Amino acid sequence: MGTEHSKNERRRSMVFLRKGPKLPAWEDALLSGKEPKSLLKRGLRYVSLSLIMKGMTSTPDFLWGLPEVQKLNLSRNQLVVIPPSLGKLDRLVVLNLGGNCLKCLPKEIGLLRNLKILFVNMNCLTEVPAELSLCRKLEVLSLSHNCISQLPLSFTDLTSLRKLNLSNNRFVQIPLCIFALRNLDFLHLGTNRLESIAESVQYLVNLQIFIIENNNIRSLPRSLCFITTLELLNVDYNAIQTLPDDLYLLHRLPRIAWNPMDKGLHIAHNPLSRPLPEVVEGGLDVLFNYLREKKEHN
């Protein structure tokens, strides 16, 4: 009798579970007895694991037992903390932590010596651990949409870095360590609290795209004109009144650009002193000729 009653209870429980809300894929994999490794996808380049938009508030424990994973996507969850166990995944090449609620990163991130691409955008970071500079292979780093106001000086060691996005943060000045990153070809500092650009910007000799829109910049340094690799310079929505006479040296800028995606000089929504607004309306060639002639007469 007791045995039959227990069987009925188990049946009712199983029916209830089947009718309940669908479990997230990572949780279901564990509860159905599958090996966590079954979630891994083996592509031509990477062994990857995607746990995007799973509603996770913490990372599943099985994750740290998958050292073979090279590409890990934990974006768009509600993660508050990434534990020190992250350091166990030392084969990671790509790590996406974007769109969570992280206030800090573990110092063990410095153990990811193969990391090339890191996204930590759209979180709540106020600082970045100095240990991140131990990831010497890092090429792409996005820290946009956080609350960061400074970077560790050790960032000068990230000599392989090519693309850096620091937009939508709280920088009052461009961190000095950035000027040591000579391989940068993309730098986004839009929507911060910048008031000036240091003359040291000229050391970014490979920079092709420089975005500093929506700040409080009043003038552009002459040294910026010596970065002749620039193909896109966006200074929209600032407080710029005059332009350096040597701006015409930026011969790779193809046009005055209005579409945010277009290469060229973006200079809209600045209180340019006359006759610059009218000159800009004539296009980039007209502007460059005006600046060249102005310099010759001075």
C-alpha positions as CSV (number, residue, x, y, z in Angstrom):
1,M,0.0,0.0,0.0
2,G,2.7,2.4,1.0
3,T,4.8,1.5,-2.0
4,E,1.8,2.2,-4.4
5,H,1.2,5.5,-2.7
6,S,4.8,6.5,-3.2
7,K,4.6,5.6,-6.9
8,N,1.5,7.8,-7.4
9,E,3.3,10.7,-5.6
10,R,6.3,10.4,-8.0
11,R,4.0,10.3,-11.0
12,R,2.2,13.4,-9.9
13,S,5.5,15.1,-9.3
14,M,6.8,14.2,-12.7
15,V,3.6,15.6,-14.4
16,F,4.0,18.8,-12.4
17,L,7.6,19.2,-13.5
18,R,6.6,18.6,-17.1
19,K,3.9,21.3,-16.9
20,G,6.2,23.8,-15.1
21,P,8.2,26.6,-16.8
22,K,10.9,25.5,-19.2
23,L,14.3,25.3,-17.5
24,P,17.2,27.2,-18.9
25,A,19.3,25.1,-21.3
26,W,22.3,25.0,-18.9
27,E,20.2,23.9,-16.0
28,D,18.2,21.4,-18.0
29,A,21.5,19.8,-19.2
30,L,22.5,19.1,-15.7
31,L,19.1,17.9,-14.4
32,S,18.6,15.5,-17.4
33,G,21.8,13.8,-16.7
34,K,23.7,15.1,-19.7
35,E,27.4,15.9,-19.5
36,P,28.0,19.7,-19.4
37,K,30.5,19.1,-22.3
38,S,27.5,18.4,-24.5
39,L,26.8,22.2,-24.5
40,L,30.1,22.9,-26.2
41,K,30.2,23.6,-29.9
42,R,33.3,22.7,-31.8
43,G,33.8,25.0,-34.7
44,L,36.6,25.4,-37.2
45,R,38.4,27.9,-35.0
46,Y,37.1,27.7,-31.4
47,V,35.5,25.4,-28.9
48,S,32.6,27.7,-27.8
49,L,29.9,27.9,-25.2
50,S,27.0,30.3,-25.3
51,L,24.9,31.0,-22.2
52,I,23.5,34.3,-23.5
53,M,20.1,35.5,-22.1
54,K,19.6,32.6,-19.7
55,G,18.4,34.8,-16.8
56,M,21.4,33.8,-14.7
57,T,22.2,35.7,-11.5
58,S,25.3,33.6,-10.9
59,T,27.5,31.4,-13.0
60,P,26.9,27.7,-13.1
61,D,29.5,25.7,-11.2
62,F,30.0,23.2,-14.1
63,L,31.5,26.1,-16.2
64,W,34.8,26.0,-14.3
65,G,35.2,22.3,-15.2
66,L,35.4,23.0,-18.9
67,P,39.0,24.2,-19.4
68,E,38.8,23.4,-23.2
69,V,36.4,26.3,-23.9
70,Q,38.0,29.0,-26.0
71,K,35.0,31.3,-26.7
72,L,32.6,32.0,-23.9
73,N,29.5,34.2,-24.1
74,L,27.8,35.0,-20.8
75,S,26.2,38.3,-22.0
76,R,22.8,39.7,-21.3
77,N,22.2,37.9,-18.0
78,Q,22.0,39.4,-14.5
79,L,25.4,38.3,-13.2
80,V,26.6,40.3,-10.2
81,V,29.9,38.6,-9.7
82,I,32.4,36.6,-11.7
83,P,34.2,34.2,-9.3
84,P,38.0,33.7,-9.2
85,S,37.4,30.3,-10.8
86,L,37.4,32.2,-14.1
87,G,41.2,31.8,-14.1
88,K,40.8,28.1,-14.7
89,L,39.6,28.8,-18.2
90,D,43.1,29.6,-19.4
91,R,42.4,28.7,-23.0
92,L,39.9,31.4,-23.5
93,V,40.4,33.5,-26.6
94,V,37.1,35.4,-26.6
95,L,35.1,36.3,-23.5
96,N,31.8,38.3,-23.6
97,L,30.5,39.5,-20.2
98,G,28.5,42.4,-21.7
99,G,25.0,43.4,-20.5
100,N,25.2,42.1,-16.9
101,C,25.4,43.8,-13.4
102,L,29.1,43.4,-12.7
103,K,30.7,45.9,-10.3
104,C,34.2,44.5,-10.6
105,L,36.2,41.8,-12.3
106,P,38.3,39.2,-10.5
107,K,42.0,39.7,-10.5
108,E,42.3,36.2,-11.7
109,I,41.3,37.5,-15.2
110,G,45.1,38.1,-15.5
111,L,45.5,34.3,-15.8
112,L,43.8,34.3,-19.2
113,R,47.0,34.6,-21.1
114,N,45.4,33.6,-24.4
115,L,42.6,36.1,-24.3
116,K,42.4,38.3,-27.4
117,I,38.9,39.7,-27.3
118,L,37.1,40.9,-24.1
119,F,33.7,42.6,-23.9
120,V,32.6,43.9,-20.5
121,N,30.4,46.7,-21.9
122,M,27.1,47.7,-20.2
123,N,27.9,46.7,-16.7
124,C,28.4,48.7,-13.4
125,L,32.2,48.7,-13.3
126,T,33.9,51.6,-11.4
127,E,37.4,50.3,-12.0
128,V,39.5,47.8,-13.9
129,P,41.9,45.4,-12.2
130,A,45.6,46.0,-12.9
131,E,45.9,42.3,-13.5
132,L,44.1,42.6,-16.8
133,S,47.3,44.0,-18.2
134,L,48.8,40.5,-17.9
135,C,46.6,39.5,-20.8
136,R,49.3,40.5,-23.3
137,K,47.6,39.0,-26.3
138,L,44.5,41.2,-25.9
139,E,43.6,42.9,-29.1
140,V,40.0,44.1,-28.6
141,L,38.6,45.5,-25.4
142,S,35.2,47.1,-24.8
143,L,34.5,48.7,-21.5
144,S,31.8,51.0,-22.7
145,H,28.7,51.9,-20.7
146,N,30.2,51.6,-17.3
147,C,31.2,54.1,-14.5
148,I,35.0,54.0,-15.0
149,S,37.0,57.2,-14.5
150,Q,40.5,55.9,-14.7
151,L,42.7,53.0,-15.9
152,P,45.6,51.3,-14.3
153,L,49.0,52.5,-15.4
154,S,49.9,48.9,-16.1
155,F,47.7,49.1,-19.2
156,T,50.8,50.3,-21.0
157,D,51.7,46.6,-21.2
158,L,48.8,45.8,-23.5
159,T,50.9,46.4,-26.5
160,S,48.9,44.1,-28.8
161,L,45.7,46.1,-28.2
162,R,44.2,47.4,-31.5
163,K,40.6,48.4,-30.6
164,L,39.6,50.1,-27.4
165,N,36.1,51.3,-26.5
166,L,35.8,53.4,-23.4
167,S,32.6,55.3,-24.5
168,N,29.8,56.2,-22.0
169,N,32.0,56.3,-18.9
170,R,33.2,59.1,-16.6
171,F,36.6,60.0,-17.9
172,V,37.6,63.6,-17.3
173,Q,40.8,63.2,-19.2
174,I,42.3,60.6,-21.5
175,P,44.3,58.2,-19.3
176,L,48.0,58.6,-20.0
177,C,48.5,54.9,-20.4
178,I,46.5,55.0,-23.6
179,F,49.1,57.0,-25.4
180,A,51.6,54.1,-25.0
181,L,49.3,51.8,-27.0
182,R,51.0,52.4,-30.3
183,N,49.1,49.6,-32.1
184,L,45.7,51.1,-31.5
185,D,43.7,51.7,-34.7
186,F,40.3,52.3,-33.1
187,L,39.7,54.5,-30.0
188,H,36.2,55.4,-28.8
189,L,35.9,57.9,-26.0
190,G,32.5,59.3,-26.8
191,T,30.1,60.4,-24.1
192,N,32.5,61.0,-21.3
193,R,33.5,64.2,-19.5
194,L,36.6,65.1,-21.4
195,E,37.6,68.8,-21.7
196,S,40.8,68.5,-23.6
197,I,43.0,66.1,-25.6
198,A,46.6,66.0,-24.6
199,E,49.3,66.7,-27.1
200,S,50.6,63.1,-26.5
201,V,47.8,61.8,-28.7
202,Q,50.3,62.1,-31.6
203,Y,52.0,58.9,-30.3
204,L,49.0,56.9,-31.5
205,V,50.6,56.6,-34.9
206,N,48.4,53.8,-36.2
207,L,45.1,55.3,-35.2
208,Q,42.5,55.1,-38.0
209,I,39.2,55.8,-36.1
210,F,39.1,58.3,-33.3
211,I,35.7,59.0,-31.7
212,I,35.4,61.7,-29.0
213,E,31.9,62.9,-29.7
214,N,29.6,64.3,-26.9
215,N,32.2,65.6,-24.5
216,N,33.2,69.1,-23.4
217,I,36.3,69.5,-25.6
218,R,37.0,73.2,-26.4
219,S,39.8,72.8,-28.9
220,L,41.8,70.2,-30.8
221,P,45.6,69.9,-30.2
222,R,47.9,70.6,-33.1
223,S,49.6,67.2,-32.6
224,L,46.3,65.5,-33.6
225,C,47.0,66.7,-37.1
226,F,50.2,64.5,-37.3
227,I,48.2,61.3,-37.0
228,T,48.0,61.0,-40.8
229,T,46.5,57.5,-40.6
230,L,43.2,58.9,-39.4
231,E,40.3,58.0,-41.7
232,L,37.5,58.9,-39.3
233,L,37.6,61.7,-36.7
234,N,34.4,62.3,-34.8
235,V,34.2,65.4,-32.6
236,D,30.5,66.0,-32.9
237,Y,28.7,67.6,-29.9
238,N,31.6,69.3,-28.2
239,A,32.4,73.0,-27.5
240,I,35.0,73.5,-30.3
241,Q,35.2,77.0,-31.6
242,T,38.4,76.9,-33.7
243,L,40.3,74.3,-35.7
244,P,44.1,73.8,-35.9
245,D,45.6,75.2,-39.1
246,D,47.4,71.9,-39.7
247,L,44.2,69.9,-39.9
248,Y,44.6,69.7,-43.7
249,L,47.5,67.2,-43.1
250,L,44.9,64.6,-42.3
251,H,44.7,63.6,-46.0
252,R,43.0,60.3,-45.4
253,L,39.8,61.9,-44.2
254,P,37.7,61.6,-47.3
255,R,34.9,64.1,-46.6
256,I,32.9,66.1,-44.1
257,A,30.7,63.3,-42.7
258,W,27.2,63.4,-41.3
259,N,26.3,59.8,-41.0
260,P,27.9,58.3,-37.8
261,M,29.1,55.3,-39.8
262,D,30.8,57.2,-42.5
263,K,34.5,57.8,-42.6
264,G,35.6,61.4,-42.6
265,L,35.5,64.5,-40.4
266,H,32.5,64.7,-38.1
267,I,32.3,68.2,-36.7
268,A,28.6,68.9,-36.3
269,H,27.0,70.6,-33.3
270,N,30.0,72.7,-32.3
271,P,30.0,76.4,-31.7
272,L,32.5,77.1,-34.5
273,S,33.5,80.7,-34.9
274,R,32.8,82.4,-38.2
275,P,33.6,81.9,-41.0
276,L,34.1,78.2,-40.2
277,P,30.4,77.1,-40.3
278,E,30.1,78.5,-43.9
279,V,33.5,77.0,-44.9
280,V,32.5,73.6,-43.5
281,E,29.3,73.7,-45.5
282,G,31.5,73.8,-48.7
283,G,33.0,70.4,-47.9
284,L,36.3,69.1,-46.8
285,D,38.4,70.4,-49.7
286,V,37.1,73.9,-49.1
287,L,37.9,73.6,-45.4
288,F,41.4,72.3,-45.9
289,N,42.2,75.0,-48.5
290,Y,40.9,77.7,-46.1
291,L,43.1,76.3,-43.2
292,R,46.1,76.0,-45.5
293,E,45.8,79.5,-46.8
294,K,45.3,80.8,-43.3
295,K,48.5,79.1,-42.1
296,E,50.5,80.6,-45.0
297,H,49.3,84.1,-44.2
298,N,50.2,83.7,-40.6
